[in-house]
Amino acid sequence: METLEAQPKEAEALRAFQVRDAMHAGVIKCPRETPLRDVARLMAVHRVHAIVTVGAQDELWGVVSDRDLVSVLASGEGTTAGDASATDVLPVAPDDSLDHAAQLLSEHDVTHLIVVEPATKRPVGVISTLDIAAVFAGVRTKHDPSAMRVENVMTQDVVTVTPTTPLKEVARLLVERDISGVPVVDAATRLLLGVVSERDLLAKQRVDVGRADGLLGWFLGEEADVEKHEARTAGEAMTAPAITIDKHRSTAAAAGLMAEHGLKRLPVVHGEELVGIVTRHDLVRAFARPDSEIERDIKEQVILRSFWLPPDSIEVTVLRGDVALSGSVDSEAVQAALAAEVARVPGVVSVDARVSVEP
């Protein structure tokens, strides 16, 4: 497998960038004491082939791959994520230069590095050979991250209210801004407390507080919400806890949550802090993006990051959202999962996967 090795002139160019400029932020992780059954469940739910394992202080411990998991289960010599983890993991810091990351990748003949915070050793992302190559080739810049994550399509300038905001003011905001709901945040910390929606205001407007009949009864539920009917402020009327999504999650995950809960707007958080809002329109716009962006996401987010496959192992072509895949993988499980995961990329209309299995 070819690795990325920068020559003096190229190394100088890469030193102008830091790891944080090219890395994929966020990792799927679990404590090293996690039972192997739960590790397998994480892999299945997130459709990834490796999970980062952490210690008691959330520090990097190792990486457990699907192969490691199967090997340990077959031998019966371990029961936890720590037992199955490879601990000779190469870490790199967000402030390190891309030149340094390229040297590590080349010297150790690997395709990925785990990005950790120097002080805490907490894993915060992943950087690959293709990430560095994309920066050097000008495909990715400091202000050109992948459009697959929620943070890349969300609105950051969010209209919010505090728990003490009068409901009359909340209603005025919804009408003036033509929005269906507004997040309720702590004024000092920006922590998200809940959401006041049109539904909450309908509960307030009800005349009776007994059994709800007809269309309104179907909409609000059979039991009247007495507390909302009595509400005078946003804090008293809000729905809490709010349904949210982390900024590092995929737009496909956001679309799934909206469809499942019938939402038009979804608060975006980092930790417990509100950092944005994503709407149905934002997701439709992501679906309509160019073929070149779709191809990039398939190569970087799916083939490299989710499946950790060599960049040249799968050929990807995209024409008006129709995706053609060709190449080979080492198992039927990967063969089946690859096409399914590509189909989840925003903007993909169809997938023609002609991928063979070559152990």
LUMKEBA-57271 format. One record per residue: residue number from 0; x, y, z of N, C-alpha, C in turn. Coordinates in steps of 0.05 Angstrom, whole numbers. Last residue first. Layout:
N
TORKE    k    n_xx    n_yy    n_zz   ca_xx   ca_yy   ca_zz    c_xx    c_yy    c_zz
TORKE  NUM       X       Y       Z       X       Y       Z       X       Y       Z
...
REM end
This chain:
359
TORKE    k    n_xx    n_yy    n_zz   ca_xx   ca_yy   ca_zz    c_xx    c_yy    c_zz
TORKE  358    -218    -247      -6    -206    -250      21    -175    -247      20
TORKE  357    -254    -210     -44    -229    -224     -48    -214    -225     -21
TORKE  356    -314    -197     -73    -302    -205     -47    -277    -221     -54
TORKE  355    -331    -137    -112    -327    -166    -108    -314    -171     -81
TORKE  354    -380     -92    -128    -357     -97    -111    -355    -127    -105
TORKE  353    -417     -56    -154    -404     -79    -167    -378     -84    -153
TORKE  352    -472     -22    -140    -448     -32    -127    -439     -58    -140
TORKE  351    -504      32    -152    -498       8    -167    -471      -2    -158
TORKE  350    -552      70    -119    -525      58    -116    -523      33    -133
TORKE  349    -585     134    -125    -584     105    -127    -555      95    -125
TORKE  348    -579     185    -101    -605     177    -112    -606     146    -114
TORKE  347    -549     223     -52    -547     198     -67    -576     190     -75
TORKE  346    -557     266     -18    -554     271     -46    -553     247     -64
TORKE  345    -523     241      39    -541     261      28    -536     267      -2
TORKE  344    -514     171      44    -501     197      40    -520     217      28
TORKE  343    -538     123      44    -547     141      65    -534     169      62
TORKE  342    -514      92       6    -541     101       0    -551     122      20
TORKE  341    -468      77      33    -465      97      12    -493     109       5
TORKE  340    -489      37      65    -479      62      78    -476      84      57
TORKE  339    -502      -2      28    -523       9      46    -514      36      57
TORKE  338    -452     -15       7    -473      -3     -10    -495      10       6
TORKE  337    -427     -36      53    -416     -13      39    -437       1      22
TORKE  336    -453     -82      70    -456     -57      86    -447     -33      71
TORKE  335    -438    -120      32    -466    -113      36    -469     -86      50
TORKE  334    -382    -121      39    -394    -117      12    -423    -108      14
TORKE  333    -376    -134      92    -368    -107      83    -381    -101      56
TORKE  332    -395    -187      88    -408    -168     106    -401    -139      98
TORKE  331    -360    -212      55    -387    -207      45    -402    -187      62
TORKE  330    -293    -184      53    -314    -200      65    -341    -193      53
TORKE  329    -255    -150      30    -246    -176      40    -268    -193      54
TORKE  328    -269    -120     -35    -266    -119      -6    -260    -147       4
TORKE  327    -258     -84     -96    -260    -109     -81    -256    -103     -51
TORKE  326    -294     -48    -147    -270     -55    -132    -274     -80    -117
TORKE  325    -341       5    -155    -328     -19    -166    -302     -23    -150
TORKE  324    -403      39    -156    -380      30    -141    -368       6    -154
TORKE  323    -438      95    -176    -428      69    -185    -403      63    -169
TORKE  322    -496     134    -162    -469     126    -154    -462      98    -164
TORKE  321    -532     189    -181    -530     160    -184    -501     152    -180
TORKE  320    -526     244    -179    -535     230    -155    -534     200    -157
TORKE  319    -506     257    -230    -533     266    -222    -544     251    -198
TORKE  318    -460     210    -220    -472     225    -242    -501     231    -235
TORKE  317    -399     188    -193    -426     199    -187    -436     216    -210
TORKE  316    -357     134    -177    -366     154    -197    -394     162    -190
TORKE  315    -303     103    -146    -329     116    -142    -334     136    -165
TORKE  314    -269      44    -131    -272      66    -150    -301      77    -148
TORKE  313    -233      21     -76    -260      24     -87    -260      48    -106
TORKE  312    -179      23     -63    -192      -3     -65    -220      -2     -77
TORKE  311    -152      70     -54    -152      60     -82    -167      33     -85
TORKE  310    -155      79       1    -169      97     -17    -171      86     -46
TORKE  309    -170      21      41    -150      37      26    -164      54       5
TORKE  308    -220      29      93    -210      16      69    -189      33      55
TORKE  307    -251      42     137    -222      42     139    -210      25     117
TORKE  306    -305      50     140    -296      23     134    -266      20     136
TORKE  305    -310     105     156    -328      84     167    -317      56     164
TORKE  304    -267     131     129    -271     134     158    -288     112     170
TORKE  303    -264     112      74    -241     114      92    -248     114     121
TORKE  302    -317     105      56    -296      86      49    -273      87      69
TORKE  301    -345     150      83    -354     123      83    -331     103      79
TORKE  300    -316     199      81    -332     192     104    -339     162     106
TORKE  299    -286     198      31    -274     205      57    -290     194      81
TORKE  298    -320     178     -10    -292     169      -8    -281     174      20
TORKE  297    -368     204       0    -368     175      -2    -339     165       3
TORKE  296    -352     257      -3    -362     246      22    -362     216      22
TORKE  295    -338     262     -57    -318     266     -36    -327     254     -10
TORKE  294    -387     252     -83    -364     234     -87    -343     237     -65
TORKE  293    -414     298     -66    -424     271     -58    -402     251     -61
TORKE  292    -385     338     -90    -386     337     -61    -395     309     -51
TORKE  291    -394     326    -144    -367     326    -134    -366     324    -103
TORKE  290    -449     333    -151    -438     306    -152    -410     305    -140
TORKE  289    -475     385    -106    -463     375    -131    -452     346    -128
TORKE  288    -538     379     -68    -511     388     -72    -498     374     -96
TORKE  287    -589     366     -49    -586     377     -77    -558     385     -84
TORKE  286    -584     352       3    -590     331     -16    -585     340     -45
TORKE  285    -578     401      27    -555     383      27    -559     360       7
TORKE  284    -629     421      20    -607     434       7    -582     416       5
TORKE  283    -656     387      55    -662     386      26    -640     399      10
TORKE  282    -633     405     102    -628     378      94    -635     374      64
TORKE  281    -654     457     106    -625     453     106    -618     425      95
TORKE  280    -709     446     109    -698     459      85    -668     456      83
TORKE  279    -712     424     159    -718     407     136    -706     419     111
TORKE  278    -657     451     198    -685     450     189    -688     430     166
TORKE  277    -619     459     256    -620     448     229    -649     444     222
TORKE  276    -582     505     294    -608     493     289    -607     482     260
TORKE  275    -530     510     345    -543     515     319    -570     503     317
TORKE  274    -511     501     395    -493     513     376    -506     519     349
TORKE  273    -523     494     463    -536     499     437    -516     513     419
TORKE  272    -489     448     504    -491     475     494    -504     476     467
TORKE  271    -477     398     521    -504     408     527    -509     436     517
TORKE  270    -441     377     468    -444     373     497    -473     380     503
TORKE  269    -470     415     424    -443     404     428    -440     402     458
TORKE  268    -530     411     384    -515     415     409    -486     405     407
TORKE  267    -585     436     350    -558     423     347    -542     431     372
TORKE  266    -655     425     344    -632     439     357    -607     422     355
TORKE  265    -691     421     286    -677     404     306    -654     420     318
TORKE  264    -755     429     256    -730     441     264    -717     424     287
TORKE  263    -798     396     247    -789     414     225    -762     426     231
TORKE  262    -813     328     265    -802     354     271    -795     370     246
TORKE  261    -831     275     273    -848     295     260    -839     323     264
TORKE  260    -798     236     293    -813     252     312    -830     274     300
TORKE  259    -777     212     246    -788     195     268    -806     211     287
TORKE  258    -758     255     216    -780     239     206    -793     223     228
TORKE  257    -718     274     250    -740     292     242    -764     275     233
TORKE  256    -684     230     253    -696     240     277    -721     257     270
TORKE  255    -668     226     198    -682     204     211    -697     213     236
TORKE  254    -641     274     191    -665     269     175    -681     247     188
TORKE  253    -597     265     224    -615     287     230    -642     282     216
TORKE  252    -572     223     198    -582     218     225    -602     240     232
TORKE  251    -557     250     151    -576     227     149    -588     221     176
TORKE  250    -519     285     170    -545     296     162    -566     274     158
TORKE  249    -486     257     228    -490     260     199    -517     273     193
TORKE  248    -457     293     284    -473     271     272    -478     277     242
TORKE  247    -432     336     306    -415     318     291    -431     295     278
TORKE  246    -471     363     336    -462     376     311    -444     357     294
TORKE  245    -523     320     359    -496     331     362    -487     342     335
TORKE  244    -591     338     367    -571     322     352    -544     336     356
TORKE  243    -651     330     408    -629     345     396    -611     326     380
TORKE  242    -711     343     439    -698     324     420    -676     339     406
TORKE  241    -709     369     505    -713     372     477    -700     349     461
TORKE  240    -740     341     564    -717     351     549    -723     352     519
TORKE  239    -791     391     551    -764     384     559    -763     355     569
TORKE  238    -826     442     522    -824     413     523    -795     406     530
TORKE  237    -850     501     557    -831     486     539    -834     456     543
TORKE  236    -880     530     593    -894     518     570    -876     499     554
TORKE  235    -846     551     631    -869     536     640    -882     520     617
TORKE  234    -808     579     600    -800     557     617    -822     539     627
TORKE  233    -839     619     577    -828     598     560    -820     573     577
TORKE  232    -898     632     619    -871     637     609    -861     614     591
TORKE  231    -946     615     635    -944     644     629    -917     650     616
TORKE  230    -990     558     636    -964     570     632    -966     600     625
TORKE  229   -1035     528     640   -1032     549     660   -1007     566     655
TORKE  228   -1028     493     599   -1051     511     597   -1048     534     617
TORKE  227    -985     465     618    -981     482     595   -1004     502     592
TORKE  226   -1011     437     660    -989     455     665    -984     474     642
TORKE  225   -1049     405     634   -1058     427     651   -1035     447     656
TORKE  224   -1059     378     577   -1035     385     592   -1041     410     609
TORKE  223   -1109     327     572   -1101     355     570   -1077     361     587
TORKE  222   -1105     266     540   -1104     280     566   -1094     308     562
TORKE  221   -1102     253     485   -1128     252     499   -1128     266     525
TORKE  220   -1067     298     442   -1068     275     459   -1094     275     476
TORKE  219   -1064     339     406   -1051     343     432   -1051     318     449
TORKE  218   -1089     318     360   -1064     331     358   -1049     333     385
TORKE  217   -1138     296     378   -1118     278     365   -1090     291     364
TORKE  216   -1160     343     399   -1154     320     416   -1134     301     404
TORKE  215   -1166     371     352   -1148     381     372   -1140     360     392
TORKE  214   -1205     339     326   -1178     343     314   -1158     352     335
TORKE  213   -1241     311     382   -1238     320     355   -1209     322     346
TORKE  212   -1226     330     450   -1240     315     430   -1234     326     402
TORKE  211   -1195     323     513   -1194     336     487   -1207     319     466
TORKE  210   -1221     329     578   -1214     311     556   -1215     327     529
TORKE  209   -1202     391     606   -1211     364     610   -1202     346     587
TORKE  208   -1194     443     600   -1171     428     609   -1179     400     617
TORKE  207   -1216     489     549   -1222     469     570   -1196     454     577
TORKE  206   -1188     523     514   -1207     534     534   -1212     514     556
TORKE  205   -1120     526     493   -1145     510     498   -1162     523     519
TORKE  204   -1073     553     489   -1097     566     478   -1123     551     484
TORKE  203   -1034     518     507   -1040     542     523   -1067     554     515
TORKE  202   -1032     483     464   -1041     473     491   -1049     496     509
TORKE  201   -1010     517     426   -1038     507     423   -1049     497     449
TORKE  200    -959     521     446    -976     545     447   -1005     537     443
TORKE  199    -940     470     435    -941     479     463    -960     503     466
TORKE  198    -942     472     380    -958     453     394    -962     461     423
TORKE  197    -903     508     367    -930     515     361    -949     497     377
TORKE  196    -856     501     422    -865     498     395    -893     508     391
TORKE  195    -799     510     459    -827     518     458    -835     517     428
TORKE  194    -753     465     488    -762     478     463    -792     486     467
TORKE  193    -698     466     536    -722     455     523    -729     470     498
TORKE  192    -647     481     550    -665     471     571    -689     457     559
TORKE  191    -579     485     532    -606     481     522    -624     469     544
TORKE  190    -536     535     556    -544     507     557    -573     505     549
TORKE  189    -517     586     560    -526     577     534    -533     548     533
TORKE  188    -507     609     610    -489     587     600    -495     578     572
TORKE  187    -543     651     619    -515     654     626    -497     634     612
TORKE  186    -594     636     603    -583     661     593    -553     663     598
TORKE  185    -609     573     578    -601     588     602    -586     613     593
TORKE  184    -660     570     527    -633     567     537    -629     582     563
TORKE  183    -704     541     484    -703     555     510    -676     549     522
TORKE  182    -716     547     414    -702     535     436    -703     553     461
TORKE  181    -779     549     381    -755     564     389    -742     551     414
TORKE  180    -817     534     321    -809     530     349    -784     546     355
TORKE  179    -829     547     269    -848     530     284    -841     525     313
TORKE  178    -825     613     240    -813     588     249    -833     573     266
TORKE  177    -828     668     223    -840     646     208    -827     619     214
TORKE  176    -814     710     253    -792     695     240    -802     672     223
TORKE  175    -864     728     270    -847     746     256    -825     731     241
TORKE  174    -885     681     297    -899     693     274    -880     710     257
TORKE  173    -847     671     336    -854     650     318    -867     661     293
TORKE  172    -847     720     364    -823     711     351    -829     690     330
TORKE  171    -899     720     386    -891     741     367    -867     733     351
TORKE  170    -895     676     421    -913     675     399    -906     696     378
TORKE  169    -858     698     458    -851     674     443    -868     672     418
TORKE  168    -888     740     479    -863     746     464    -855     722     447
TORKE  167    -927     711     505    -935     730     484    -911     737     466
TORKE  166    -898     684     544    -908     669     521    -917     687     498
TORKE  165    -838     718     567    -867     714     567    -876     700     542
TORKE  164    -779     686     590    -792     701     568    -822     696     567
TORKE  163    -754     655     627    -772     676     637    -785     692     614
TORKE  162    -720     620     599    -744     609     614    -763     630     623
TORKE  161    -707     655     536    -699     645     563    -724     634     577
TORKE  160    -699     638     467    -712     653     489    -702     641     515
TORKE  159    -668     648     402    -673     634     427    -689     651     446
TORKE  158    -647     637     337    -666     653     353    -672     637     378
TORKE  157    -580     627     319    -605     615     327    -622     635     344
TORKE  156    -536     623     274    -549     646     287    -577     638     295
TORKE  155    -524     576     249    -511     581     274    -524     604     289
TORKE  154    -557     525     216    -556     554     220    -545     559     247
TORKE  153    -523     468     186    -540     481     205    -537     511     204
TORKE  152    -487     443     153    -511     452     141    -529     468     160
TORKE  151    -444     427     184    -438     440     158    -463     450     144
TORKE  150    -462     400     228    -450     426     232    -445     442     206
TORKE  149    -477     350     207    -497     370     214    -485     398     216
TORKE  148    -435     327     153    -442     330     181    -462     352     186
TORKE  147    -424     331      99    -440     308     108    -449     311     137
TORKE  146    -391     366      76    -419     375      80    -436     353      92
TORKE  145    -325     376     102    -345     359      89    -373     368      96
TORKE  144    -299     443     100    -302     417     111    -323     401      96
TORKE  143    -268     492      84    -283     475      66    -285     447      77
TORKE  142    -233     526     108    -261     534     109    -278     516      91
TORKE  141    -183     505      99    -191     509     127    -221     515     129
TORKE  140    -197     460      44    -184     482      57    -194     485      85
TORKE  139    -190     408      -3    -201     417      23    -184     440      33
TORKE  138    -163     408     -51    -190     399     -51    -204     408     -25
TORKE  137    -109     419     -52    -127     442     -53    -157     434     -54
TORKE  136     -74     379     -44     -83     382     -71    -102     406     -75
TORKE  135     -68     383      11     -45     389      -6     -54     394     -35
TORKE  134    -119     366      28    -109     392      34     -87     401      15
TORKE  133    -119     313       8    -139     332      -1    -131     361       5
TORKE  132     -77     289      36     -74     292       8     -94     313      -3
TORKE  131    -101     289      87     -77     305      82     -73     310      53
TORKE  130    -143     253      78    -148     280      89    -125     299      82
TORKE  129    -117     207      62    -133     222      42    -139     250      52
TORKE  128     -94     190     110     -77     198      88     -92     214      67
TORKE  127    -134     219     164    -125     198     146    -106     209     125
TORKE  126    -153     229     231    -142     240     207    -130     218     190
TORKE  125    -205     238     278    -189     220     263    -178     235     238
TORKE  124    -218     263     346    -222     260     317    -204     240     305
TORKE  123    -209     263     400    -228     283     390    -233     280     360
TORKE  122    -192     228     459    -194     228     430    -216     247     420
TORKE  121    -152     257     510    -180     250     502    -182     250     472
TORKE  120    -107     273     535    -105     249     518    -133     239     509
TORKE  119    -105     321     561    -122     300     573    -120     273     559
TORKE  118     -67     352     533     -68     352     562     -83     329     574
TORKE  117     -75     342     477     -50     336     490     -52     334     520
TORKE  116    -129     307     450    -121     331     463     -96     326     480
TORKE  115    -117     268     390    -123     270     418    -115     298     429
TORKE  114    -134     231     334    -128     258     343    -136     260     372
TORKE  113    -106     174     306    -127     184     325    -117     211     335
TORKE  112     -94     163     237     -84     170     263    -107     180     280
TORKE  111     -90     116     182    -106     133     200     -89     139     226
TORKE  110     -58      83     152     -75     102     138     -90     121     156
TORKE  109      12      66     160     -16      65     168     -32      86     152
TORKE  108      70      63     163      54      50     142      26      45     151
TORKE  107     101      93     196      89      69     208      71      54     188
TORKE  106     119     134     162     139     118     177     127      92     187
TORKE  105      70     156     143      89     144     125     108     125     140
TORKE  104      46     177     188      31     158     171      50     142     153
TORKE  103      86     212     207      78     189     223      64     168     206
TORKE  102      88     249     164     112     233     170     104     208     187
TORKE  101      37     271     167      44     256     143      69     239     149
TORKE  100      40     297     217      21     275     213      29     258     189
TORKE   99      78     336     203      84     317     224      66     293     222
TORKE   98      49     365     165      75     352     157      82     330     177
TORKE   97       8     386     192       2     364     175      27     350     165
TORKE   96      28     399     261      27     406     232      19     381     216
TORKE   95     -15     398     319       8     389     304       5     396     274
TORKE   94     -62     412     343     -45     434     336     -19     425     321
TORKE   93     -86     362     355     -99     380     336     -81     402     326
TORKE   92     -36     308     357     -51     330     370     -64     349     349
TORKE   91     -41     237     351     -30     263     341     -48     285     353
TORKE   90     -24     169     365     -39     193     369     -25     217     356
TORKE   89     -27     104     343     -11     128     339     -29     153     343
TORKE   88     -33      48     386     -46      68     369     -29      93     367
TORKE   87     -28      -4     408      -5      10     396     -16      30     376
TORKE   86     -71     -32     426     -63      -9     442     -39       6     430
TORKE   85    -129     -60     403    -100     -57     396     -92     -31     409
TORKE   84    -177     -92     444    -165     -68     433    -136     -72     426
TORKE   83    -201    -133     471    -200    -135     442    -185    -113     429
TORKE   82    -200    -117     524    -188    -143     517    -184    -145     487
TORKE   81    -230     -70     523    -202     -69     528    -187     -94     520
TORKE   80    -282     -90     516    -270     -75     494    -239     -73     498
TORKE   79    -285    -157     545    -289    -128     545    -275    -116     521
TORKE   78    -271    -210     548    -300    -204     549    -306    -174     547
TORKE   77    -227    -261     522    -233    -235     532    -263    -229     532
TORKE   76    -218    -310     499    -198    -300     517    -204    -272     528
TORKE   75    -246    -336     459    -257    -337     486    -238    -326     507
TORKE   74    -235    -337     406    -215    -349     424    -226    -352     452
TORKE   73    -278    -309     384    -273    -337     376    -254    -351     395
TORKE   72    -274    -260     408    -298    -276     413    -293    -305     406
TORKE   71    -226    -243     386    -227    -247     415    -252    -264     422
TORKE   70    -241    -240     331    -218    -257     340    -220    -263     369
TORKE   69    -282    -202     330    -288    -230     323    -266    -249     333
TORKE   68    -252    -157     346    -275    -166     362    -281    -195     356
TORKE   67    -214    -151     306    -205    -156     333    -228    -168     350
TORKE   66    -250    -140     264    -234    -165     263    -223    -172     291
TORKE   65    -270     -92     279    -289    -114     277    -274    -141     276
TORKE   64    -224     -63     326    -236     -66     300    -255     -89     300
TORKE   63    -210     -18     376    -219     -45     371    -233     -46     344
TORKE   62    -156      19     400    -177      17     380    -184     -12     376
TORKE   61    -142      51     464    -135      36     440    -157      37     420
TORKE   60    -144      96     499    -134      70     508    -125      53     484
TORKE   59    -147     164     512    -144     144     492    -131     118     503
TORKE   58    -188     182     569    -163     184     553    -162     160     534
TORKE   57    -229     184     604    -236     189     576    -211     191     559
TORKE   56    -209     165     651    -211     194     648    -217     202     619
TORKE   55    -208     110     644    -226     121     664    -230     151     662
TORKE   54    -199     103     571    -196      96     599    -214     110     618
TORKE   53    -230      80     509    -219     101     527    -217      90     556
TORKE   52    -228      60     441    -233      53     469    -218      73     487
TORKE   51    -261      69     380    -239      78     397    -246      72     426
TORKE   50    -279      19     335    -288      36     357    -263      44     373
TORKE   49    -292       1     267    -273       5     289    -284      24     309
TORKE   48    -329       1     228    -313     -23     231    -291     -21     252
TORKE   47    -397      24     232    -368      28     230    -354       2     235
TORKE   46    -453      33     241    -443      23     215    -413      30     211
TORKE   45    -477      46     287    -463      68     274    -451      59     247
TORKE   44    -499      -4     301    -516      20     300    -503      42     284
TORKE   43    -454     -39     298    -477     -44     281    -494     -18     279
TORKE   42    -419     -18     336    -410     -21     308    -434     -24     289
TORKE   41    -451     -23     382    -442       3     372    -434       2     343
TORKE   40    -455     -79     385    -479     -63     380    -472     -35     370
TORKE   39    -402     -92     397    -414    -102     372    -439     -85     365
TORKE   38    -400     -70     448    -382     -59     427    -394     -67     399
TORKE   37    -437    -102     474    -443     -73     471    -426     -61     449
TORKE   36    -408    -149     474    -434    -149     461    -442    -120     455
TORKE   35    -363    -137     504    -360    -140     476    -387    -140     461
TORKE   34    -373     -86     554    -376    -114     545    -374    -115     515
TORKE   33    -325     -36     571    -351     -42     557    -352     -72     548
TORKE   32    -279     -20     592    -293     -40     607    -319     -49     593
TORKE   31    -262      23     562    -249      -3     557    -263     -26     572
TORKE   30    -317      61     537    -298      54     558    -287      27     553
TORKE   29    -319      82     468    -331      69     490    -310      63     511
TORKE   28    -334     123     409    -316     111     430    -333      98     451
TORKE   27    -327     154     350    -345     136     364    -328     120     384
TORKE   26    -307     222     348    -301     194     345    -323     178     359
TORKE   25    -295     287     320    -313     268     332    -305     239     327
TORKE   24    -274     312     256    -280     316     285    -300     296     295
TORKE   23    -226     294     214    -255     290     218    -260     292     248
TORKE   22    -174     344     198    -185     320     211    -215     318     210
TORKE   21    -155     391     177    -161     369     159    -175     345     171
TORKE   20    -144     427     217    -155     437     192    -164     415     173
TORKE   19    -120     400     258    -148     408     262    -160     418     236
TORKE   18     -67     397     240     -84     373     239    -113     380     241
TORKE   17     -53     457     203     -52     440     227     -70     416     223
TORKE   16     -11     483     150     -37     474     161     -32     457     186
TORKE   15      39     494     136      21     517     138      -6     509     149
TORKE   14      64     446     128      68     459     154      50     484     158
TORKE   13      54     435      75      37     422      95      40     434     123
TORKE   12      95     463      50      67     471      46      49     460      67
TORKE   11     139     434      68     137     463      76     108     472      72
TORKE   10     130     386      44     129     387      73     126     416      82
TORKE    9     139     399      -9     112     392      -1     109     394      29
TORKE    8     194     406      -7     177     428     -15     148     424      -7
TORKE    7     213     355      13     218     380      27     199     403      19
TORKE    6     157     308       7     183     317       0     187     344      13
TORKE    5     117     265      47     122     292      36     151     297      31
TORKE    4      84     209      36     109     218      46     116     244      32
TORKE    3      32     165      46      38     193      40      64     202      53
TORKE    2      39     100      17      34     118      39      42     146      31
TORKE    1      11      44     -17      27      69     -18      19      87       5
TORKE    0      17     -24       0       0       0       0      18      25       0
REM end
